[in-house]
Every structure is written in C-alpha cells, then in structure tokens.
Amino acid sequence: MPEGPTIKEFREQWIEFIHELQDKICEALEKVDGKAKFMEEKWERAEGGGGKTRVIANGNVFEKGGVNTSVVFGEVTDVMRKQLKIEGDEWFACGLSLVIHPSNPFVPTVHCNYRYFELYKNKEVVDRWFGGGTDLTPYYLFEEDAIHFHQTYKDACDKFDKTFYPLFKTECDDYFVNTHRNNERRGIGGIFYDHQKPNKERDLDFWMDFSNECGYAFIDAYIPIVEKRNAASFTKENKHWQEIRRGRYVEFNLVHDRGTIFGLKTNGRTESILMSLPPTVRFEYNYQPEKGTEEDKLLQVCLEPRQWIEISDLGN
Amino acid sequence: MPEGPTIKEFREQWIEFIHELQDKICEALEKVDGKAKFMEEKWERAEGGGGKTRVIANGNVFEKGGVNTSVVFGEVTDVMRKQLKIEGDEWFACGLSLVIHPSNPFVPTVHCNYRYFELYKNKEVVDRWFGGGTDLTPYYLFEEDAIHFHQTYKDACDKFDKTFYPLFKTECDDYFVNTHRNNERRGIGGIFYDHQKPNKERDLDFWMDFSNECGYAFIDAYIPIVEKRNAASFTKENKHWQEIRRGRYVEFNLVHDRGTIFGLKTNGRTESILMSLPPTVRFEYNYQPEKGTEEDKLLQVCLEPRQWIEISDLGN
C-alpha cells in the first residue's frame, strides 16, 4: 500500500472517522437500550488488515445487532478483477456496517454502511470512491416515522447538494429489492450511493464531510423512532408478522446483496458478514396478510415506494 | 416441443413416473404423520407448462414440507444459454423436488430431487440428461440412522452399477457444502448425480429404471427413521440447536444451491422454490456448540464426511 504523505494522511483521517463513528453509534444504541452492552471482537485477515466486530444481543430494545468496522487491504485478485471490474495491483478499503434488529415489532430494523475504497497501481492511487447509505425496515408503517427518517437524510444531503437526496433515495429504492418477490422492497428505504469518485468540483474533503454528515445523521434519524415505539405492547401475531418479514430480510441479504455474496464467496469473515441476519425468522408457504390490515399496509408500501418528502425545491 | 412418437412416448412415461412418485411419497408421509394432509396448488407458467406444489404444515411429525412436481418447457433464452451452457432452441424439464422439516429435533430433515431435461434444435432432440439425489440433514447424529439411509441408496445403486454409490455419495458430499462455513456440509449426505446422459451402454430405459429405483427408495430410506425417532422427548435446548442448524440450511439454499438461485433469478415460481426453507430459524453471532457435546458431534461429522458403508466389494 502506498505510503506517500498525502495519500496516507487522507486514509488515516478516514479510518479515524470510521472508528469514531463506531464508538458514537454504539454509545447511542447502548444508551437507548439501557441494558445490553456491545461485545467487541477484533479479528485479523491473513491477506492484510482486520476489523472490530461489535455485537449486541438480548437487550431491552435490541434482540440482535452489530456495528462493525474493517480496515482491509491486499493485492488485487482475479476474482476482484472480474467481479468488481477493476484494474490495478493493490487495494485498500475501510468502512462501517451496521444492522440492528429490535425485539419489539413496532420498532424498525435499520441498516447503514459507509465506506471508502482506494485502488493502486505501481504504488500510485489510480482510482478511489465512496459509497454509503442507510435504510429502514419497519414491520408496521408509521408514516410520521418514515417522514422523520427521510427528512433527516434529506437535510443531511441538502447541505451538500440538493440533487443528492432525490437521486440517492431512488438508488436506495432500486437496490434493496427482492426481485423474486414481485420487486418487493425490504423496507421504506432511505439513501444509497456508490462509486462516488472525487473530482475538481467535489474533492476528497467534500466526500469526507458528506460521509461524516450522513454517518452521524444515523443517530438523529433512528434513535427518536426507537424511543417513540419501544414502549408499545405487542401481540403474538405482531411478532409472527415481524418474523415473516425478517425472512424477506434474509432472502434479500443472501440472494441479492452484492456485499454479502462477494464477502461469503471470497473468504470474508463469515460471522461478521452474517451478523446482519435476524435472530429469529419464520418461513411459511405463501403467507399473505389480509387486505386492509396493518400488515398489508406495510407490504403495499414495500411494493410501491413512496416519496416521503416534497422535493419541489430541487434546483433552487 | 417435438411431438415425434418415440420422443413423446418417453417424455410421457417420465411425467407419469414423476406424478406417481409424488402421490406415493405424499401418501407415505401423510401416513407416518397421522394428522396433517398435503394441500395441493396447481400453477401455470406463462412461458410453458406448470406444476403441482403440495405442502404440509403443523402435523404431528412434520412442521413444514413440500413435495413438488413440475413439467415445464419453452424456448432457450439467453440467460439459459449463458448459465446452463447449452445450445438449442427449445427445452423440456420435468422433476420432483421435496424438502421435509420435522418438528422434533431428533428427526432429520430430508431433501430429494429427481429430474429429466431435454434440449431440442429444429424439433430434434440434441441433448438430454438425468439428475437426482437424496440427502439427509440430522440435528443429532444417530450412526445407525446414517448407515441405514446410506445402505438403502447403496442397495438401490448397486442393482445398476457398483461404481454409482461411491461416486454419487462423493458428489453429494461435494455439493451440499457451505463453503463460507469452513466447508461444513449441510448434513450427512446421501447420493447426488447430474448431467447423466444416456448412451449405448446405459440407455434411456436404464436411467428411467435407475431414477425409479432411487425415487422410491426414499420411502424405505426415510420413513423408518421418522418412526424410530419421533417419539423421543426433547428440550428447549434441542429445539434451539435445530433452529441454529436450520439457519445453515437457509444459508446453503440461498447462497449456494444452483437450482434455487437459478429459479429465483429467472422468474421461477418463488413460493414453490422457497418451500424448502425451514419454518422457524435462528441466527446467532458466532454460535459454537461445546466440545464433546451431542451438538458438537453432529457438527464434526458435517465438517468431515464419513464413509458410512464398506465399499470394499467395488468391482466384484
């Protein structure tokens, strides 16, 4: 990996951001849970680098979850060349990935991921890009929660570029899709972006600041929803529906999610990758909620994503 | 699809075999369950053909299961040309696929699949092959059950060719593997074969008879194990372990199983394909059974497949 001062400086700045974000998010989640603490496992990768996997389980609020970071690097392999369509001889990647599965079916599951990738050839940076996003997977639809979640990310995006939110909201709706389930989305979306390359107009610092803004927006976007919904009492039927929907989460992650499949097929750390899977899950043949029920309302919004926020001020 | 008399005759003979096998297997499973009945759903495929999906749920023995048949045909698409590496303009496929998930963790899960494929060009058969197999996924290891299961398939194979059992047993061990889990097998195997093309030595009738023998062997291989184990009482901990292992079943089917992934990505009938998923499943971070326990014993046999049967008489 190239050690030139400017290259190294930015990389280290990014690593520091990712680790601080991990600390702050874990702190906020532990606080709202009030009982469970994250357990940390550090791991190393034979080919270079490693990670800090932090998992939480059986809390007051959170049944299972993980907030993981990794700083990994190595030689470009044939599999990478083919699957990622990249040319180069060395690479570096660092990111944070979290999935949180609450116990109460009225509290949504949430996922977020912020990452940075560098590609080198003969010790020079030949390519680099940023990716990230956060998406919400409720089991019951509370429109005000969906609006709050999307508004938080729209506000974060708008500070940088008013075209971002509508663009990244659509990318999110288009990515988290169970194509084998009539294009059902896994939830009500959020934002998602990938392969954002710095240029003269939007340089490294721009993307650093943007990632920072979106990364920390997670706390404002998600924690108030947890606080608002966690006290709600729920029935066996609500839990049953949550477990059915968690089945869809498993299907998306194992059948469609590029990162999960790439990780599992290229000797990634399985336990860290699969921390995203829900704790208890149910698969039933041809389960369909009754029309007009709260369960059906959620299903319909997954089938037809909505615009939660007015974007009429675009371009102003 | 070509309608020439010999071609049509064999196809119809195969379809008849598959439907009779479905009836007989469902009958045997209903009898041993004593409570639940299969519910049938007929479906049609826009591009040609259809199927009979038969599912069972919440029985005395069987928590969830399906015994499905399909008779499908159509034009060779670009996806098929690429993924199946075939050349031709039309195809036909007919098979039976079953997965049975018992409630009691001492009764193993079982899968079997027998199928026949024809490829045409200008209304002539240009290729055809047979595939099939049956594999057992216990949650606790009873060596005598593993031996009985393998012996039944060895006996079936030996009637046709003494090289088959060792070959197809190894193919089975090599196919049902969670490569992302340190090459853990999903169970204790059985037999598996694919792309078996008729030739002068082993003609269409040979493979028809062999499929017949193996297809019906399911009843002798599996039902006695159910009868022997279903009365055993079990604890919450046994059920917990079963649900953890069912998680591995989900991982294999969604990440590695060629048929499942191909079906889901090419507009197959999702509910029929995913009837294979277990009813209740658990995913826990880095769950490891204690060394020396019954749970660990099962895990070890999945990591290191055994030869259950002496095959010293090979070639005699």
Interface residues (C-beta under 8 A of the other chain):
Chain A: E41 V55 A57 K64 G66 T179 H180 R181 E243 G247 V250 E251 L254 V255 I261 L264 K265 G268 T270 E271 L274 M275 L277 P278 P279 T280 V281 R282 F283 E284 Y285 N286
Chain B: E41 V55 A57 K64 G66 T179 H180 R181 E243 G247 V250 E251 L254 V255 I261 L264 K265 G268 T270 E271 L274 M275 L277 P278 P279 T280 V281 R282 F283 E284 Y285 N286
